[in-house]
């Protein structure tokens, strides 16, 4: 229970910084948060797929079903990233 409270307090601290800190370009922060969410959602879903595979002893039917769902989630995340206009990423120097 202690580690959960510690993690929760870190999330609250990060959120407070984003709300209170002066930001020159709000759109840049908004799209950076969006990009990180588009990476986090498929990654979390992949962990769920691994857990389901472990619970069902690598059943081919269950793995195929949840694997298909994960591919759909990952594919839709890629489509969302492709759909963001390229002019919005001028603030990132890759």
N, C-alpha and C positions, 0 to 999 in steps of 0.2 A: 504494500500500500504506500510505503514511503516513496518509492521510485515513481509511482504514478503521480503523486502530488508534486514531486520535483519536476517532472516533465510538464505537468500542467502549468506550473508557475513559469517555466521557461517560455511556453507558448504565449502566456499572458504578457510577459515582459516584451517579447518580440512584437506582439500586436500593439502594445502601448507605444513602443518606439515608432512604429510606422504611423500611428495616429497622431502623435504629438510632434515628431521631428519635422522641421521645415523641409519641404521638398520642392526643388526647382521645377521638375517635370513630373507631374502627377500621372500623365499618360504612360510614361516610361515605367513607373512603378506598377501601374495597373497591368501592363502587358508582361512585365517580368513575373508578376505573381501568376498571371494566366499561363505562361510558359512552364513555370515550375509545377503548377497544378496538372498540366497536361503530361508531365513526366511522372508525377507522383501517383496519379490515378492508375495507369497501367502497371506501375511497379507494385502497388498495393494489391491489385488484382492478381498479379503473378504470384505473389506470396500466398494469396488465398488458393490459387490453383495448386501450388505445391502442398499446401495443407490438406486439401481435398484428396489429392493423390495419395498422401500418406495415410489418411483415415480409411480410404477404401482400398488399400493394399494394391495400388496401381491397376485397378480395374480398367480395362480398355474402354468400355462403354462410358463410364463416368469420366475418365480422363478425356475422351473424345468430346463429350458434351461440354465440360467446363473449359477444355482447351479451345473449342469453337467460340465460347462466350468470351474468353480472354482475347482471342484474335479479333473479335468484333470490337471490344473495348479499345484495344491498341490501334486498330484501324481507324476507328472514329476519332481517336485523339490525334492521329496524324492528319486526318481530314480537317479537323478544327485548326491545327497549326498551319496547314496549307491555305486555309481560308482567310487567315489574317493578312491584310494588305502589307506589302513589303515596306512601304514608307514608314510604317510604325516601328521598324527596327533600326532606324538611323542612329539611335542612341547607343547601340551595342557595337563595339569594335571587336569583331572576331578575327 
